[in-house]
Structure formats: structure tokens, C-alpha cells
Amino acid sequence: MARKKVIVIGSGFAGLSAAIELADKGYAVTVLEKNAIAGGRARKFEAEGFTFDMGPSWYWMPDVFDQFFARYGKKVADYYDLVRLDPSYAVHFGQDDVMNVPAKMDELLAMFEEYEAGSAAKLEQFLKEAAYKYEVGMRDYVTKPSLSIFEFVDVRILTSVFRLQMFSSISSSIRKLFSHPQLIQLLEFPVLFLGATPQNTPALYSLMNYADMALGTWYPMGGMHKIVEAMLSLAEEKGVEIKLNQEVTQIYVPNGHATKVITQDKEYQADVVVGGADYHHVEQKLLEKHLRRYDADYWDKRTMAPSSLLFYLGVDKKLKNLKHHNLFFDTDFEQHAAEIYEDPQWPSQPLFYVCVPSVTDASVAPEGKENVFVLIPTAPDLEDNEEIRERYYHIVMDRLEKLTGQNVRDSVIYKRSFAHSDFVSDYHSFKGNAYGLANTLLQTAFLKPKLKSKKVKNLYFTGQLTTPGPGVPPSLISGQVVANEIHKKLGV
């Protein structure tokens, strides 16, 4: 009996995860990728001896990666060398005002106590509650397909709702325990990319603080693309076919079933189609109007997570006063957050992030040189042009040079920018977002766009615009969730 054919559109983390899981269950899986390299937002590129990760740069929740590979009898160590960063990252609040966040818990508690008397015990209390949220959230919530509210009508889940603090803000929960403004900013920063201000983000997401401070910040030697390479190796072992430079132009749906996926130069037969590319694009651009579950008005009302202005820089010298991860919080945190979420505009005084992986990994830059990745979080759907990018490049470099006490610009020998219009052209990203759908209360669990099409019986979706949400670990989980739903429906 011929194996059922699955076509996965897109080779990001969610698409590859779904492909591997389905192939492991006995399906014949083909992944179609529009770009010349797999990985979606986690692609890499090389230029003048530098190797740049194009997107994700934080390796959090190592347990999710461990569990993913363990499903197939593998270990992370089979594919890449993982190291824990210490300090986890540095936060620059001003000139000569730098917080190096230690990896060891006893040192972290001591640091909190130095900033605010009595805060060490409060941090232990805060992280204990955050650990509970992480355990329950990762066990009971993120692995559900969220097709119906009734999935959550479970005594254990319902009784945990209030302890999970679904209906209070993370800002208020932090401020009940801490008063030092820099400790507050440190604890609020992980939710900056979730899609709302800390005042409007459920306190549930203190689970991110647990991921940060207890589970740690890690780095796969060779770069984040090593995860993609590991998944491609596993996919190949499972028999998945990866087809690059295959831009999908249509999903052919006669009689309510998708039977073909059409690219610019080929047609692929399908028993099942998985949209691992941007959900909005797959539904609104690849399907005829009468086959779409959601309309344009629905999508326009979605709250999106931020976009970003990125700079990839090759620097012709070693830099000082920079760690692997560096947050620059020397301007008003709340003002920048408001300019992303409440009054969308290019930020007047942006916070920014600088990653220098060559501090840890000599392989990503030529000897004596530095690999630098700069990110400015912005509102999605903004006007984007070279003049704006260049202006923000100099805003950021002025402050970077001042705060670290060195000239950087004169030593930049390679420079590339990436922003809204690139997210659209490279990933068909809705409104040029970088991080998917915002994790607001009204866009959580069964309130997200559904992973199964209502009008096309064998069309499914995975990735950061559906369950369970944005980020690398959730995307890995999303692929497995959708694969299991397909298998429950079809068998092999």
C-alpha cells in the first residue's frame, strides 16, 4: 500500500518538526522551501569570512530541544556542542552602569541583594511560582491542539488557572515584590517580544523568567543554524525530501480536499498539506477566497508581535566591554514599549540588543575580527526604507560607542540591514512582523488561528501564528502537535 503523501510548505522550525514527526510515523513527506537555504527565519549567510545567523540568537528552554531529539532516539550532543553562557547576558543601563547577569543561582541571588535588600528571598519566591507556571504551561497547555475550549475543561487545568495568574499582569506581579527600577526592567525584558507591554501581558509569562534564570542561556557552537542542520540531518535520515527554491503559488482544492501544491515550475501531489509558512500568506494568498476560514478584517484585527530592524556587521578588530548577549536599556523602557504596542511608530529613543557570538565562538568570524548582530524591536507594518535604516544605524552606533567606550563604525568592514520589507519578501511575513502573533490573553490557546482548516479537510497549519505561539521552542512543539493531529485523523 502506497504511503500517504504530505507536503509541508516552509522549512522553518515548525515545518521541519512536523515533517520529521510525520516521516517517523510512516508518511512520505516533502518540504517545499521558497528560499535557497532551509531554516526560515533561522537561516544563515556567509560573507567575507563571517557566518551570520539571520534570526533567532537566544537558546532558551534546553529541555524542549532535548525532548525533541529524544523522541527519535537522539541527543543534542549527537549534532552540536551546547555551552551555557556565563554571564547569561549583560544589561547596559548607562555609561559604567552594567549589570552582568550571572548563570549560577547563588550569584544571581547575591546580585539581586546588592541592588535591593531583601530581594534575594523575593526572587526565590518569584522563581518558585514561575517554575510552577513553566511546568504546568509546558505540560498541560502548549501541547494541546487548541481546536476547542473543551480541551481545557479539565479539573487539574481549571484549578491551576488562578495560580497561573492568567488574569493579572506580569508588571503588577513583579512590582509587588521588587522596587528597584533596574531589577524590574531585568524581569520585564523577556516579555518585550511577546506582543504587549508588561502591563498588558498575563503574569503567566513569568515562566519566561524561569526559562531565563533557572534553565539558563545556552549557545550551540557554530551558531543557531546548527539546530537547523541537526533537524535537516534527522529529516534526511527519516526519508524527508527537502526541495529548495520552490515558491508555492497555489494549493489546488477540488471538492474540499487539497490534492496538489503548485510551485512556479512544478506540481506536487498531496494527501495532506501542512502550511508551515506564514499562516496569513498560506490562507489568504494560496487559497481561493471561498476556501479561507478567516477574512481580511479578521487578520487586520490581530495583535502582532514586533518586527525588527537588524544589522549584520563584520568588524575588523576585537571589541571590548561586550558579552555574547548585550541589552542596551539606557533609555526609557516604557516609552519604547508604548511606541511598539500602543502608538505604533518608529521609536524615538530605541532600546536595542547586540549579539557578539564571536566572543564565545571563534568559528563565526575571521581571526582577530568580530561578528556583530544588532536588533532594534519595532512596531510591525511601518514604512521601511534605506534612509530610515541608516538613521537608526547611526543612532544605535552613537550610543553603543559611547556606552562601551570605543569606536566601532570605523572598523566595520561588512554591513547588511534587514527590516520590515525583507520580512515580507523573504518570508511573506504578515505586516512584516518578526515574531508572529502577540501572546495576549485574547490570542491565547483556543483563541489563536486554528491549526486545522475549517473548509479544506486535509489542510493544516503550524508555526508562530498558531498554536502554541512564537519562539523557537514553541515552534518545535507546534510541528509535533500538528503532526499528531494529522496522524489521529488519518493513520498510515
N, C-alpha and C positions, 0 to 999 in steps of 0.2 A: 504494500500500500504506500502510495507516494506521501511524503511528509507535507504537512500544510506549510504554505509559503507566507512568511511575514516580511513586509517591507517596513523598515524603520527610516523615517525622514529625519536626518540630522545625526551627527556623531559627537554631540556633547556628552557630558557625564550621564545624563538621564537616558539618552538614546543608546549609548554603549551598554549601560547597565541593563536596560530592557533587552537588548539584543543578546547579551551573554546569558541572561536568565532563560530566555525563550529557547536559545540554542541548546542549553543544558537540558531543557525539558523535551527536546527532540524535534523542534521546529527547524525548517530551513529558513535561515534569516539572512536578509541582505540589507545593509545600511547604505543609504544614499546621502552623500555629503556634497553640498554645493561648492565648498572651498577646496583648495589644493592640498590641504593638510587636515587631518582629523582633530577633533578636540573641542569644536565650538569655541566658546569664549576662552577656553583653556588652551588655545593654540600657542605655538611658539614661532619665533622667527629668528634668523641669524643675520647679522650684518657686521662687517669689519672685525670679525673675531669675537663679537659679543653674541650671547644667546639670551633672548628676552622671552620670558613668559608674558603673554599678551593680556591675561586677565587675572584669575584668582592667584593670590600670593600668600594667603594665610592658610595654614594647615591646622585646623582645629578638629575636635571630636575624633581622635585617632581610633577610638573603639569602633566607629562606623566603618572605617576602611578595613580594620582587622576583621570585622564580621562579614564584610562583603567578600573578601578573598577566601575566608574560611568556608564559606558556602560551597566552594569548589575545591576544597582540599588544599588551598594555597595559603601562603603567608605573605604579608607585605614585604618581608625580607627576601622573598624569592625574586622580587622585582626591583626594589630600590632600597637604598640605605637611608633610614629615617633618623634624624638627630633632633633632640629637644634644644630649643634656643634658651639661653640664659645670659643676660636678661631676656625675657619674653619679647619686650619692646621698650622703647624709650618714648616718653612724652615730654615735648618741649613746650613749657608754659611761658617762657621768656628767655632773654639772654642770661646765661648762667643759672637758669631755673629749669633743671631737667630731672624728671623722675624716671629712673631705670627700674622697671617692674621686674622683680626677681622671680625666677621659676620655682624656687624652694618655698614651701608654705611657711616655714618658721621665719624666713627672711621677709616674706611678704607681710606677715602679721607684724613684725618688728617695724617695717616701713610705715604701715598704717598708724602704728602707735606714735611714731615720731611726728607725723603730721597732725594727729589729733588724739589726745589722751583718752583712753578707754575704747578706741575704735577697733583694736585687735579683737577683743571679745565680740564686738558687734559684727565684725567681718565674719568671724566663725559662725555666728548665728545666721547671718545673711546667706553664707555659702551652704550651710546645712539645709536651709529651706530651698535654695537654688538646686542643690543636689537632688532633693525630692522631686522638684519640677522636672529636672532633666530625666530622672529615672522614669517617672510616670509619662512625661511627654514623649520620650523616645520609645517607651514600651507600649503605651496604650493609645497614643494619638497618631503619630506620624506614619505608622504602618497601615492605617485604615484607608480604604479607597475613597471615603467621604462621599459616597454616592447618595447617602440618605442620612437624615438626622437620627434615624433609629439605630444606626451603628453605635451611637454614643449613649443610648438608653441602656446603661449598664450600671448596676448599683455601685461598683467599685469606682467607675469613672465619674458618676454623678456626685458621689460623696467627696471626690477629690477636687471638684470644681472650685470651691471656695478656698481650699488650701493652696490651689494653684494660682489664686489671685487673678482670675480671668477678667474681673470687673473693676480692678483698681489699677492705677498706672505705676509703671516702674519708677517714674520720677518721685512719686509720693512715697513709695516703699523705701527708696534709697534715702530720701530726706528725713524720714522718721528715725533713721539710725545714724546718719552722718551729717555734719555741718560744714566741714572744710570744703571749700569750693573745688579744690583740685582733686580730692577723693571722689566727690560727686561726679565730676567730669570723667574721671577714670572709669567709674562704674557705669556711666551712661553711654560711653562711647560705643560699646558693641551693638547697641540698637540703632545707631545712627543710619545704618543702611537698610533697616527693616521697612521703612516706608512711612514713618510718622515721627513726630517729636517725642522725646521721652515722656512728656506729659500725656500723650495720647497713645502710648504703647502699653499693652497689658503687662502687669508685673510678672506674669508667667515667664516673660522673656529674660528674667534674671537667670534662667537656665544657661543663657549665653555667658554670663559671668562665671558660672561653674565651669563651662567648657574652657573659658579663657584661663582662669586662675587655678583651678584644680586639675583639669586634664592637660593643660599646657599648650604652648605654641611650638609647633614642630616644623621641620623642613625636609623634604626629600632631596637628597644630594643630586645635583644635576638640574633641579628646577621642578616646578609643579607639573610640567608636561610629562615628567616621569610617571605620574599616575595614569595619564592618558596612554602612554606607551605600554604600561603594565596591562591596562584594560584591552588594548589592541592585541597584545600578545595572547591574553586569555581568550579573547574573542576568536582569534585565528585558530587557537587550539580547539575551540568548540565548533569550528566549522563556519563561523560567520563570514560572509563576504562583505568587504568594505569597498564601495565604489566612490572614488573622489571625483571632483569636478562634474557632479551630476545635480544640476539645479532642477528641482521639481517644479513643473509648471501647472500640473493638473492632477487631481485624483478623480479617476473615472468611476462614476457611480450609477450603473443601470439598476433599476428595480430595488433601490435602497441598500445595495451592497457595493462596497468598493471592490472592483475587480482588477484595476490597473492603476499604477502610478506612472505618470508620464513625465519624462525629463526633456531637456532641449534636444536630445538626439536619440532617445531610446524609450521603449515601453517595458515596464516590469509587471508581470502577473502577480496577483496577490490574493491570498485568502484572508489576511488581516493586514491592516495598515496602522502603524503607530506614528503619530506626529510628535517627534522629538525636537523639532524646530520650534520657533516662536508660535505659540498657540494661536494668537490673533492672526498671524500670517497664514497658517495652515487652514484655519477655518474660513477666514474672510476672503482669501485670495486663491486658494486651491480648490474650493468647492463652489458649485453653483449656489445662487442665493437661497433657493428653496431648501437646500440641504444644511444650512447653517443653523445651529442651535441658538446662537446669540446674534443680535443685530448691532449696527454701528453705535447706536445710542447706549447700549449696554457697555460696550468697550470704552466709550468716552467717559463713562461714569466710574470706571475702575480707578482706584488709587494706586498709582505706580510707585515702586521703589525708585531710588535716584538713578540718574545717569552719571556719567563721569567725564571729565577731561583728563586724558592720560598723556604723559610724556615718557618716551623711552630714550634714555640718554647713555651714550658711551663717553666716559670721562678719562682723559689722558693722564691721570695721576691717582694716587690713593687719597681718599678723603679722611678727614679727622672729625671726631665728635659726632659720628653717626653709627648707629647699630644696624642690624639687619632690618628691623621694622622701626619706623620713627613716625610718631604723630605730632603734628605741629598745631597746638591748641593755644597759641599766643594771641588769638583774637576771640571775639565774643561767640561762644559755642551756641547759645540760644538764638542769636541773630542769624547765624548761618543756617541753623536748622529751620528757622522760620522762612528763610529765603528758598529753601528746598521744598518745604511741605505746605506752608500756609499762604505765602505770597510768592509764587514761583518766579524766579528771576536769576540772572547771573549774580553770584554772591558779591557783596560789596567788599567784605574782608574775609576771604575764604579760609577755613581750616583746610589743611591738606596732609597727605600721607606720603612718605618717602620710603621705598624699599631699596635696600642695597644688598642684594643676595651675595655679591662677591665678597662681602665681609665674612660670610660663612663658607662659600663655595668658590674656589679658585677657577673652576671649570667654566664659569659663565662669563668670564672676561679675560682678555689677554693679560699676561703678567705685568704687574705694576699699574693696571688700569682698573676702573670701577664701573660696574653695571648699576645703573640708577633708574628706578621706576617711580614716577611721580603721579599721584592721583588727587584730583580735586572733585569731591562729590558735588553734584549739581542737580537741579530740578530736571526732569525729563521734558522733552518737547520744547526746547529752547532754540532760538536762532543760533546757528553754529557756522562760523566762517574763520578763515585764517587770521584775519585781523583780531578777532576776539581771542583766539587761541594764543596768539603771540603776546597780546596784552597780559593775559593771565600767566603766561610763562615768565614774564619779567616780574610780575607781582610776587609770584612764588619764589623766584630766584633771589630777588632782593631780600626777602625775609630769611630764606634758607642760608644765604651767605652771611647775613648779619647775626643770626642766631647760632650758627656754628663757627663763626669767626674765620672764614676762608673765602677765597674767590673760587667759584665753580664754573661760571659761564665761559670764562676764557679758555678752560680746559675741555670743553665739550667738543668732541670730535665726531660724534654721531647724534642725531636728534630726529625723532619721529613723533608726531602727535596723533591722537585718536580720540574722537568725541562722538556726539550725537549722530551726525550724518554717517559716520563709519559704522556705528552700531546698526544703523538701518541698512546700509548697503552690504555689510558683511554677514549680518545675522537676521535680517528682516525684523529687527527689534522694534516692537510697538512703541512709538513715540521716542525712539532712541534710548529706551531705558537700558541700564546696565545690569540691574539686579532683580528684574521680574516684577511680580505683584507684591504690593506692600502687605506686610503682616499686621493689618488692623483687625480689630475684633470682628468687624462685619465682612472680612475677607479671610476668615479662618476656617479650616476644616471643610465641612459640607457647604460653606458659603463661597468657596472658590469655584472657578470654572471647572466643570466636571471632567474627569479623566476619560469618560466614555461618551461618544456622540449619541445624542438622542434620536437623530434622524438617519444616520448611516450605521447599520447594525454591526459592522466589523471595523469601525474606526475608533481608535483610542488616542489619548494624548498623555504626554509625560513631560516633566521639566518644571521650570521655575514659575510658570503661570498657572500651574495646577497643583494638586496635592503632592507633597506636603508644603512646598514653598521654595523660596530661593536659597542659594548657597550650595556648595559642593556636596556635603554630606546629605542634605535633603534631596538633591538631585539623584544621587546614587540610590537612595531609598525609593524615590519616585519611580525609577525604572523598574525596580523589583516589584513594587506594588502593582503597576500596570501589567507586568508580565504575569503575575499571579492571577489577576482578574481575567486576562485572556485565557489562561490555562483552565481556570474554573469553568469558563464558558464553553471552550472548545475541546479540551483534552487534546490528545495527539492521535 
